[in-house]
Amino acid sequence: MTTGTETRGGEPAPSSARYPAPRPVPEHPPSDAGAPSASSDLGEAVTFARDLSAALSRVLLGTPDPVTTAVLAALSGSHLLIEDVPGVGKTVLARALATALGTELARVQGHPDLLPSDITGVTVYSPDDGTWEFRPGPVFAHVVLLDEMNRTPPRTQSALLEAMEEQQVSADGESWPLPRPHLVIGTQNPVEQLGTFPLVESQLDRFGLSTSIGYPPPEVEARLVLHSGGRYALDVLTPVADAASWGRVIAATEQVHVEAAVADYAVSLVRATRSAGTVRLGASPRAAISLLRSAQAHAVLSGRGYVTPQDVQAVAVACLSHRLVTDDGDGSGLVARIVAGTPAPTT
């Protein structure tokens, strides 16, 4: 297990943002939206979301979409995939998220010789008492970063399948639970393909959200080279929560009200990915669950105790695009077209 950071640099990022700006907090939800869970729990979740977003924004400058996606992953208890070129801040974002959450980051550098036991742990023999002892690996941290995940062979990638889905590790006929909450962040470089192993569909489907960071605007890049933001801001970043409060926020987010019509709308978007013209593999039922959980998190970030169709639309690309296999490789564009062409319910 190693530690490290990345810096940022390059050309301007697109000016359009994936997520709309949070709307003002209404005094009361619509009369047909049902009552939210305990107001104190919702209030804690809203404060947590906004404090976490502010903390990450001080580190990752000029790119609000990946910050929002990271916050949604923390609120919903989802795993996060970051796909981008080297040096734009993927590791910095992961370290900032772990620091702001008040937890340690276990970082594993992906490489072709990495073994499954290097991630999950290993059982060793103790000659003193003649017993076997399991020594936990880095996956037993609250936040785990597998950097350059696609440089690890499929056998090693598969070591995370059980951990990401069932929150446990099995070895030698025994199972050990992972700490809660548990967040896996995977990064991969989409350009450099030498010595890489594509992530299999079952691995991609376990990531609830995906994002890319992109190059910063020129004025932001100038601030970075003058030691503003990035790893320099990371050095002075302070936690806004701890593991216990993070767990309470995830539980509160799960209780955000979802109308049946909104749930049906989310399912219709997922089902549409399975029959679109260029798709060879559509989104799974697990994706539909993740889409609605992320929409609940987006509602919390917007200060609401109920989900709207706009929440579902806002997170659809981040939740679904990385799960699709298409002929043209444009999962994001396909999801955007499906959202644009699917009627949304009125609430």
C-alpha positions, 0 to 999 in steps of 0.5 A: 500500500502506497501513498501519493498525490497528483497535480493538475494541468492542461487545457480548459474544461468545457464550460457547461456543468452536468449538475444544475446549481442547488435550488433554494430550500423550500419551507415545506415539501409538496402536499403529495410528497409525504413527510421527510424523515426526522427533520434533525436527521435531514438537517444534519445530512443537508449541512454535511452535504454542503460542508463537504462540497465546500471543503472539496471545492477548496482543493479541486478548483474550477471543476464543480461536477466531479466535486458534486459527484464525489459528494453524491457518492458519500451521501448515497454510500456508493462507490466512485469511478474516476476516469481521466488522463494523468495529472488532473487530480484524481488522487487528490480528489480521493485524498481530499474526500477521505480527509474531509470525511475524517477517515484514513485513505488506504491507497493501492497502486495498480500494477500487473503484479498486484495479487488479490491478497495485496488488497484483501489480506492474507492468512498467515501461520503463527508458529508460536501457537500453531494457529492461522491468523488473518491479517486484513489488507487495505480494503478494510479502510473506510475509504479505499483508493485503487489507483490505475485500477485497469493496470491490475489483472482480472484476477486481482480486480475480482478481489474487490467484487465481494467487498464492493457488493457484500461489504465483506471479505472471504478467505479460507472458508471464513468471512470478515465484515468491512467497516461501515461506511465503506467507499471504494474509489477506482481510477483509470487512464482512458488514453494509455492502454499499454499494459492495461486490463479493461474493467469487466462489466460486473466490476463497472456495475458495482461503481454507483457513480462515475466522473471525469475531472478534465483540464482546468480553465487557464485562470485556475491552472495559473492559481495551481502553479502558484500553490493555490488549491490542489495538494497545497490546499489538501495539506491544510484541509480539515475534516467536516465529519467522522465515520459515525456522522457519515454513517448517519447521513447515509441512513438519513439519505436513504429515507428521503421520500420518493413518489411511485411516479418518480421511481417508475420514471427512473426505472423507465430510463434504465430499461430504455438503455437496454433497447437503444440502437447502439447499445450491446449491454444495457444497465442492470436492475442494480443500476436502477437502485443506484440511480434512485439512491443517487437521486435521493442524495441529489435531493439532500444536496439541494436541501430537500426531503423528497426526490423530483424527476429533475434529481433523477435527470441530474444524476442519470449520466453519472450513474448509468454511462459507465455501465453501458457497452455501446458500438460507438463507445459514447455511453454518456451521449446515449444516456443524455439522449434517453433522458431528453426523449423520455417524458418525465412525470409532473410533480 
